[in-house]
């Protein structure tokens, strides 16, 4: 299904959630007669009407939400206006209410799938709670969305606000440039500008222009105009650097024409061509025909050495698969060799798409130089005559600004308004995003980068504001949480995690994340910007006083491990009933279960919960119908997982990596959305693999009993430590979705039994006998199996779907009879194997690999058949089989 440009991917996910409820309403309509058989026909009809009204109400919500998402996206472009700034949080809140309502219907849909007609209580719960309870809620949500969407935002369009980013010119705003000597020298070298004399010029160090040289011939044309990007985040000084290049005396002498174009977000070839012509001639181009304009431009730049600067270039330059950019550049081929184009951009993908030489990366100013610049901004002078106390406070503020010249100007202006220590300290103690800023200050400037993201990437990045500064992100974990929050939407059969990875990489290419070793961080100023755009949704609690600053409609909370927090302070979170996320780094120890129990009662919309440790999950955890992600960080036995845990039909991920589970509740297989589950001795990735073992304890194997819905490949390690009874509890035969099974018995010497110095073989066959796999099994690996014969279930009638079979290091095994369905057979290091049923038995197997089986007389013959596996060698294979 194609997605309209105006429709966010999140809207597609919500619409899908509504469509999934079709089964729910079919079930509800059919359940009414059987449930209310004693009622009169009119009473039954009233209930049927209620169900129909509810169904049609959800349909209307499905029709409304895509437009509302688009409206939220557009409203953000005008959020600097006071009226819109006040309206936007309410609009987002109404959308979140709708999402929560739809998510609740999705939970009932899954409940029906799991329980079907088995439980009359599920009927009663649905009719009393949903039909009679949610109908009014649905109407309220719909009315609120309609009301907010009619408050003057319908005509809003995405546009580049000149108040936020005024048009630039080639004339520097600053008379002096700080700390850019290295970059200026690089640029002069790339431009081949003579810095000493006309006979001695700097060498162009990096260009794909084949005709580049130290001297420019008056007869040489530029086959392709060299393009040098200047790249950096907003406010770092890219434009200032380009302006000083254009004003450099040697540059002005070297180039016949210097053209400055402020591109912004509208890369319109016709408009830009007209502006270049006007810059060349001083006269406005009157033609509206692109061909005429480009021919005129080609004539104007013909045989001239020119420098053209495209300032503030965005992704729009790469539209039409780069054809738009090539069209714009075409007229400049008539310019002289030595001509160059500078492109300033905050988008690395733009730099990658247009460059012909390595970009110049502009980063924050170095500490000493930055301090001098900051003093100029705050005190009006670089001198050291300022107040020592203010200087001390200024040096404490400086690290917040990360070397950004625009950030220094922003804070410098605020500080210079009042040269009192109290004023400076109030700014020092504030978060940068909390300070009121002008439209041309640092955070509004950085906010433009956010505004140009697709809506679904905006949501993902804004969510990251819940994490503290300098947080080191693990890509996999963050993507999983995005998915749990509903920020990553399905696209056909593509795994949702792969879609989330693509989201993440898109943000990396736009410089919203920076890679540090194997983790990722967000630049401090971008983090401040993220907090600014999500201040109503995300909150970080550093100490008790922060509890008083939490917005009432907050949805995501991060609790730092402050010593000030205790169970009573964290119980105060119960009043924020719209919370979806709590990441709590404070270890409440024995109080953790009590606090979580209160949260389960008061915070019904939770989707993500991460806590340091708990030894039990509360009995009322089933209240969290929306819950999709649970993480318990520290090592502690998780003694109790209540039966109500099995009501979490939305749950996708359970991380208890350092916890030892004693058992799983009987209904654990009802968790039909569970895709990932990790604890000590168990890793479970549904659809891929599950691994159990690496421990001498048997209890992990009992966890398999209630994992019958697992689909994928199961690996059992150290199977030999199991008793027959423990192995039987795994109940493999009833795991009908199991595709692959690896039974690693453990090295015989690790579990060897000796009697009077003689080795007694392990009786593996008894354990493996009760580990019979389902008929659906497609792949089987048996390793370190230490018995002469195979279990009784190893027969063709029990392995009808088996395609791949591997025996490895089965030292006692004497013979094998491969199933007829087999396509691949691998046998390694089975020294006592004497027969696999003859060459005729394996002739139809596509791939056969046999090694280190000295007693297997058929091995050479079978391997030769495998090498000859080709229609051209049918006769030779037939002869070998005949032998």
N, C-alpha and C positions, 0 to 999 in steps of 0.2 A: 504494500500500500504506500503510495506516495504521500508525503506530508506537505501541506500548503505552507508557504513561507511565513505566513502570519500566525501559524499554529505552533506552539511550543511542543517539544517532545513530551514534556510533563503532561500537557493536555491530552496527548495521545494515550499516555499511560492511564490517565483517569477515565477516559472514554472506554478504554479496554476493561477497566474494573467494572464499569456499569454493564458492559456487554456480558461479562462473566456471570452476572446475576440472573441471566435468563433462566438457568436451571433452577435457581432458588425460587423464582416466582412460579414456575411450572409446578414445582413440588408443593408450594404453598397452596395453590389453587386446588390441586388434587387431594391435599391433606384435609381440607376443611370438612368435606362430607363425612370422612371416617372419624375425625376428631370430635365433631359436634353433631353426632347422629341423633341426639335427643332434642336438638333444637328444632324450632319450626322453620319452614321454608323461607319465611321472610327474614328471620335472624341469620340464617345461613347466607342469604343473598346480600345482606348488609355487610357481612364479613368479606364476601367475595368482592363487593364494591370497594371496600377499603383496600384490599390487595391491589386491585386494578388502579386505583387512584395513586397508590404508592409507586407502582410500576411506571405509570405515566409521569409522575413527578420526577422520578430518576431520569426518565427519558429527556424531560425538559432541562434538567441539570446537565445532562450530557451535551445537549445542544448549546447551552449557555457557556459552559466553562472554557472551551477553547478561545472564545472571544474575550473572556475576562482575563485569561492569561496574557493575551496579546495587549490588553488594556493596561495591565500591570507593567508590562515591558515598556510600553509607550509612556506611561505616567512617570517612570523613573527618569526619563529625559527632561522632565519639567519639575523634578523634585526640589530644585533650588528655589522654586516659587513657593511662598508661604502657604497658600491655599492647597496646592498639590501636596506639599510636604506633610500637611496635616491629614489629608485624605488618604494618601498612599498606605500608611500602616493599617488603616481600617479596611482598605480593599484587600491587602494581603491577608489580614486576619479572617475576612469573610471567605476567601479562597481556601485557607487552611481549614476552616470549619467544614466546608464542602468536601475537602479531601478526607477529613476524618470520618465524615458521615459515610462516604462511599467505601472507605476502608472497612468500616464496621459491617456494611452489607457484604463486602467480600469475605469477611470472617464467617458470616452465616452461610455463605455459599460453600465455603470449605467445610464447615460443620456438616452440611447436608451430604457432601461428597464422602466424608469420613463415616458418618453415623447412619446415613440413609434413613430408612424407616424403622431402624432398630429401637429408637428411643422415643416414647411418647412425650417425655419431658422436653425434648428438643422442639417439638411442635408447640407446646404450651409456651416455652420460652420465646420462641419466634413471634407468635401471635400477640402475646401480652407485651413483650418488650419492644419489638420492632414495629409491627403493624399498628398497634394502638399507641406506641410511644414515639416512634420516629417520624410518623406522618406529619405531625405538627412541626417537628424539628426540621424536616425537609422543606416544608413551606416557609419557615422562618429564614432558612439559609437562602432559598431562592429569592424571597422578597428583599433580603438585605443586599444580595448581589445586584439585583435589578436597580435598587435605590442608588447604590454607590456608583454603578456604571452610568447613571443618568445625571451625574453631577458635573457636567462640563468637560469630561475627558474624552469623549468619543472622537473629537476632531484632532486629537494629538497625533503628531507624526514624528518619526525619528529625524532629528536634525542636529547639526553641529552648532552648538550655542557659542556665538561670537563673544558673549560676555565671559565665558569660561576660558576660551582660547582665542584672544583677539588676533586679527590678521597681522602677520609679521612682515618686516621689510629687511633689506640688506644692511640698513644702518644700525649699528650697535646701540642698544639702550644703555649699556655700561661702557664708560670710558676706559676701564681697565679690566682685563681678564685675569682671573686668579688660577694658578696651578694647572695651566693647560699648555705649558711650554712643550712637553713631549708630544702631545696631540697636534699642536701647530706645526712642529717640525716634521712630523709624519705626513701631514696634509700637504705641506709645501713640497716635500719629496715626491709624493704621489702625483702632484700636479705638474712636476717638472719645472717648477718656478726657480729661476736663477737666484741664488741667495748671496753670491759674492760678485760675480761679473757675468756679462753676457756669454763669455767664452767658457765659463765653468758652471755647470748646472747640476742640480741634484738628480739622482737616477730614479726613474720610476721603478719601484721595487716589486710591484705586483700588478700585472695587467695581462689580460688575455689578448690584447691587441697585438697582432703579429708584427705590425710595422712600428712598434714603439721604439724610440731611440732618444739619445740625449739632445739631438738637434731636430728642430721642426722644419721640414721642407715646405716652401711656399707652394709647391706643386702637389703635395700629398694630401689626400682626402681621408677623412675618418670613415673607414668601412663600417665600423660600429662604434658608437660613442661610449668610451669607458665610463662605467658607473661605479662610484665609490660611496657606499652607505656609511652614515654616522649613526650608530645605534646606542640607545640607552633608555632607561625608564624616564617617565615624564619628570620635568623639573631638574634634570641633572646637568643641563647646560649645552645641549646639542645645538640649539638655534644660536646661542651666544657664540659658540665656537665657529659656526659657519659664517656668522655676521663679521667676526674679526678676520676671518680669511678674506672675505670680500672687501674689507676695508684695508687690508694689508697693502702697503705701497708697492711691493714687488709683484703682488698678484695683479693689482690694477694696471701695472706697466706691462705685464706679461700677456694678458688677455685683452683682445680688442673689444669684446662684449662680455659683460657680467650681467646675467639675468637671474632675478630672484622671483620665484613663484611660491606663494603660500597655498599649498594643495588642500589641506584639511581632509575631510572625509568624502569629498565629492570629486572623484577622479574622472571628470568629464573631458574627453579628448578635445572636443570642440572649444569648450570654455578655456581650457589650459592653453591651447594653440593660439587663441585670440589674445590671451594675456601675454604670451611670449612675444607675439608680433608687436603688441603695444609697447612692451619693454624695449624691443629693438628699435622701433621707429618713433615712439612718443605719440603715435596716433592710434585711435581705436579702430580695430578691424571691423568693417561693416558687413562683410559677406557672411552668410550663414551656411555656405556650402563647404563641407570639410575638405573636399579635394582642392578647391580654390584656396582655402586657408593654408593647407599644407604646402601647396606649390609656392605660395607667397612667402611662407616661413622659410622654405628651402632656399629661395632666392636671397632672403635677408641674411641668412647665416653662411651663404656660399663663400668659400675661400676666407673665412674668418675663424680665428682661434677664439673659442668662447668658453666661458665657464657658466653653467646653468645650475642653479640651486633649487631643488624641489624640497621645500621645508614642510615638515609635519605630514608625512605621507603615511597613509593607513592601508589596511588590507584591500580596500576598494581598488587600489592600483593593480591588483592581480586578477580582477574579474575577467570573465570570458576566457578562462584558462590562460591568462597572460597575453591574449591577443590585443587587449586594450592598451597595455603598456607598449607593446611593439608598434602599434599604430601611432602612438604619441611620439615615439623615438624616431620614426622613419625620416622626417625632414632633416634631422641633424646629420645625416650621412654626408651632406654637402659641405659640412664644416671642415676646417683644416684638422689634420692630425695634430694631436696635442690638446684638442678640446676635451673637456671633461664635464661630467655631471655629478654633483654631490646630492645625495638623498638623505635627509634626516628623518629618522623613523624610530618609534619605540617598539616596532613589531619585527622581531627577528625573522619571521617568515617573509616579510616584505624584503628585508635585506637579502635573504637567500634567493628570492625570486627575481630580483632586478640586478644584482651585483655582477660586475665583471672582474672585480678584485676584492681582496680580503677587506672586510669592513673595519672601521675604526670603532672600537667599543669605548664609550664614555662612561666612566664610573664616578663614584663620589670623590670629592676632593680629599686629599690627604690631611691628617690631623692639624699640623702646624699651619698650613696654608688656609685650611678651613676656618681655623680659629681667627686668623687675621680678617678673613672675609666676614665672619660672623660679627666681629667687633665693629666693622664698618657698618653693617646692617643695624646693629643694636645701639651703637654709640655715635655713629656718624663719622668715625675715625678709626684707623688701624692703630693709632698710638696707644701708649700704655698709661695715659693720664686718667683713665676711668676709675671708678670706685672699686677698691679691691674686693669688697664684699659682693658687689654685683658681678665682678669678673669671676669670682668663685662659683656663684650661682650659674652664671653663663656656661662655665666649663662643665658643670653638672648637667646642664640641658643639652649640651652639644652632642653627646652620643645618640640621643633620640633622632637626630636629623640625618645621620648616616651619610654625611658629606654632600648632601643635596643643596646646591645654591638656592633653589627656589624655597626649600624648607627653611634655610637660614634667613631669607628675606621675609618669609611669613612670620616666623617667631621674632625676628629682629624688629619688625614693625610693631608687633604687639608689645614687646618689651620697651621699646623707645617711647611709647606713649606715657609711661609712668616709671621714672627711675627711682622707685622705692623698692626696698628689699622685699617687703610684704607682697607687692605686685609680682615681682620676679619669682618669688617662692611659690605663689599660687599657680603660676604657669609651669614651673618646674614640677610641681606635684600632680598636675593634670595630665591625663592622657592626651596625646596630640589630637586625636579624633574628637575629643570633648570640647576643644576650643573653637569658638566661633570664627570662621574664616571668610575672607572675601572670595569672590568667584574666581579670581586669578591666583589664589594661593595654592599651596602644594597639594592638599587633599582634593579640592575640586579639580585640579589639573590631572592628578592621578586617576580620579574617578572617571575621566573620559576613557581610559584604557578599559575599565570595567564596563562602561556603557556600550562599547563596541563589541563586547562578547555576545555570542548567541545566548538566548535567554536561558537555555539549560545549563550553559557553562557559568552564567552569572549565579544561578542558584547554587551550584557546586562550590564555586569560589567563596561566595558570601557565607556559606555554612562554615568555612574554615576559620571564620572570625571567632568561633567558640573556643579555639585552641589558643594557648598563650603564645606570646612572641618567642621566636627562636625554637619553637617546637619542631622536632625532627620527624617528618612524616614518612611512614612506611606506605609506599604506593598501594600495595595489596590491601592493607587494613583500611586505608582511607576510602578506597573504591568500594569495599564491602559495606562500609558505613553509609556512603552515598546511596548505595542500592537499598539499604535498609530504611533510609529516610525517604525513599521514593523519588530520588533525584536522578536515577538512571533508569531509562525506560526500555522495555523490550523492543527489539527490531527483528521480527521474523524468528528464525531459529538460531540467531547469533547468541552465544552465552552472554548473560547480562554483565558478567565480570569483564569480558572482552570489550564490551561497549564502554564500560566505566574506565578501563585502561585508556581507551581512545580519548575520552573526555580529559583524562589526566594529562596525556601527552599533548593534547591541544593547548592546555593551560601552560605546560612547560615551554612549548614553542612560542608562546606569547609572553614569556618571562614572568608569569605569575608564580612559578615555582623555580627554584634554583637547586641543582643537584649538588649535594655535599656528600662525597663518598657514596654509600649505597642508599642514603636517605635524601630527603628534599626539605628545603626551608622556604619560607616566604619572606621577602625583603621587608624589613621593619615598616617602611613607609607604606608599602602595599598592604601590610597587615593593618595599619592604622586606617587606611582607606576602606578595607573590608569591614572593620568595626564600625566605621561611619555609616556604610550603606546597610548594615544589618543590626543597628543598635537596638531596634525593637525586638529582634528575634534571638540574638545571641548574647550571652553574658558570661563573664569569667569572675568567679568569686575568689579573691585573694585573702580576705580577712572578714571578720564579722561585720564591719561597717559597710562592706559591699552589699550585704543583704538588703540594706535600705535603698539601694540604687537599682534593684532589679525591676525592669518594666513588668507590669501586670500581665501582659500577653506574651511574655518571653516563652520561647519554644525550645531553646537549646542552652544548657548550662554546663560549665566546666568548673569543678571545685578543686582548687589547689590544696596541697597537704599542709595547710596552716595549723599551727598548734592551737589557734583560737577556736577552731571548729570542734564541736562535739555533737553527740546525738541530738541534743535539744535544738541546737542552731540549725542542723540539717533538716529537722522536722518542720522548720519554718518554710521549707520549700513546698510543703503541701498546699499552700494557698495559691501557688502558680499552676492552676489546674489544666492549662493548655500545654504544659511541658511535653515535649517528645523525646528529649535527650537529656540524660544526666551522665556525665563522665566524672566520677568522684574519685579523686586521688587521696582522699583522707581515709586512713585505715581506722574503721570504727570497731574493729576486733569483735568482741562478743555482742556488741550492740548492733552490728550490721544487719542481722536478720530482722530485728525489731524495727529498725528504721525502714528497711525495704518493705516490710509488711504494711507500714503506714502509707508509704508511697503507693503501694499496690491498690490501696483503698481510695486515696485522694487524687491520684494522678492517672486517670484511666486512659490517657492518650499516648503513653510511653511507647516509643519505637526502638530506642537504643538505650541500654543500661550497661555501664561499665563501672565496676566497683573493685576496690583493692582486694578484699577477701571476705568470705562468709563461709560458715560451716554448714549452712542450710539455706534452702530457698523457702520462702514463706508459703503457707498453705493457700493463701489468696492470690498467688501469682497468676492464676487463671483469669483474674480480672483484666489483665493487660492484653486485651484482644488485638491490639495493634502491634504488639511487641515483635520485632524482627531480629534483634541482635542482643545477645547477652555475653558479657566478658567478665570473668573473675580472674584477677591478675596473679595474686600471690599463691604460693603452695600452701594448701590446707586440705585436709580430708573433707570432701563434700558429702556429708553423711546422709542428707535427706534431699531427695527430689520428689516433691509431692505428686500425687496423681493428677492434681489440677494443672500441673505443668503441661500435661498432654492436651490441654485446651488451647495451647498457643499455636493455632493452625497457620498463622502468618510467619512463625519463627523460621528464619533462614540460617542463622549462625549461632552456635553455642561454643564459646571458648572457655574452657576450664583447663588450660594447658598444663598447669602445675598442680591440679587437684586430682586426687585419687577418688574415683567414684566407686562406691560399694555396690550399687545396683541401679537399675533404671526401672521406672514404674511400668506396670503391665501395658499401659496404653501408649507407650512411647512411639510406636509405629504410626500413631495417628498424626504425628507431626509431618504432614505431607509436603510442607514447604522447606523442611530442613535440608540444607545443602552442604553444611560444613559443621563438624563437631570434633573437638579435640580435647582430650584429657590425658592423664598419665597412662601410657600403654595403649592408647587408642587414637588414631587419626581417621576421620570419616569425611570423605569428599564425595557426596552423592553424584552419581553419573560418571565418576572417575575411579576412585579407589578408596579402599578402607584397609588399614593396617592395624593388626592387633598383636601385641607381644612385646619383645625385648624386656621381659620381666620373668622372674621366677614365681610370680604369684598366679594363681588360677582364676581369681575372681574377675579379671578383665574379660575373660572369655564368656562369662555369664552375661556380660552386657550385650552380647550378640542376640540373645534370646528375643529381645524386643526391637530389633532393627530389621524387621522383615521387609520393609519397603526400600531398603538400600538397593540402588542400581549402580552397577559398575564392577570393579575388580576388587576382590577381597584377598588380603595377604595375612596369613596367620603364621606367626613366628614362634619358635620354641614350642611347637605343638606337643613335643614329647613329654613336657612337664605335666600335661593334663592327665587326670584320671579319666577313665571311660565315661563316668557320670558327668564330669565337667564338660567333656567334649560334646556329649549328647545335648546339653543345654544350649549349645550354639544353634541347633535347629536349622542347619543349612538347607535341608531338603525343602523347607517351606519359604525360602528366600527366592521367589520366582523371578525376581528382576536381576538376579546375580548373573553377570556375564562372564566373569573370570575368577578363578580361584587358584591361589598359590599356597600350598601347604609346606612350610619350611619346618622340618621336624627338629632342627638344631643338630649341630655336629655330634656324631655318636660319641666321640671321646669326651665331649663336655658332659655327657650324661651316662658315661660307661659304668657298667657293673662288673666287678671282678669277684671270683670265688676261687680261693686257693691259687691266686695268680692267673687264673684262666678268665678270659673275657666272655661274658654272657651276653648274647645279642639282645637288643631291646625288642620288646614285643609290640612294635609300632602298629601292627595290623589291627589290634583291638581298638586303639584310639581312632585310627583312620576309618575303621568300619562304621563308626557312628557319625562320621562327618560326611555323609553322602550328600552330594550337591544336587541342585534341582535339575530337571530335564532341560531347562533353558540354557544351561552352562555351555559357553562357547570356547573357553580356554581353561586348561588345567596344567598346573606346574606342580610337580612333586619333587622335593629336594631333601636329601639326607634321610630318605625313607629306608629304614634298616630292617626289612623283612624280606623273606624269600619270595613270597607271593603277594599279589595285590588283593585288596578287599573284595568282597563278593559283589558290591555294587558296580565294580569296574567291568561292566558288560555293555554291549552295544545298545540293548533295550533301555538302559538307564542313562545313556549319553548320546541321545539321538541328535543333539544340536552341536556336539563338540567339533570344533574346526581346528584347534591348535592344542597339541599335547607335548609336554616337555618332562623328561626325567633327568635329574642332575644329581650326581654323587649318591646314587642308590646302590650301595656297595654289595648288598646281599641279594638283590633282585635277580631272579633267574630267567623269567620269560614275560613277554608282553603280547597281548592281542589287540592291536589298534582298532578302534571303531571304524565302520565303513564311511562315516560322514567326514572323516579327517581330511584336512587340506595341508596341514603342516605337522611334521614330527621331528622333534629334536631330542637326541639322547647323548648325554655327556658323562663320561667317567662312571660307567656302570661295569666294573671289572668282571662280575660273575654272570652277566647277561649272556645267554646262549641262543635265545630265539626271540624273534618278533613276528612269527607267523609266516616266514618265507618271503621271497622277493615278490611273489604274486600278490601277497596281502598288502604290500605298500606300493604297488605299481601305479595305482590311481592317485596316490598322494602327491600333490603338486611340489611340495618342498620337503626334503628329507635331509637331516644333518646328523651324522653319527660320528662320534670321536671317542677315543680312549675306552673302547669296549673290546679288549683283546680276545675274549672267548666267543664273540659273535662272528661266526663264520660267514654269515650273510652280509656283513658290513661292507666289504669291498664291492660286492655285486650290487648292493642297494645304492651305494654312493655313486657308482658308475651309471646306474639307471637315472639317478637324480641329475647327473651332469648331462645326460643325453635327452633330458626331458624336452622334447621338441617334436613336432609332427614329422620332421624330416628323418627322425631316427626311430620311427615306429617298429621297423623290422628288426633293428638291432635290439631294442627293448624286448620285443617278443621272443627273440632267441635267448636272451638272458633269463627271461622268466621261464622259458621252456627247460632250461638247464636245471 
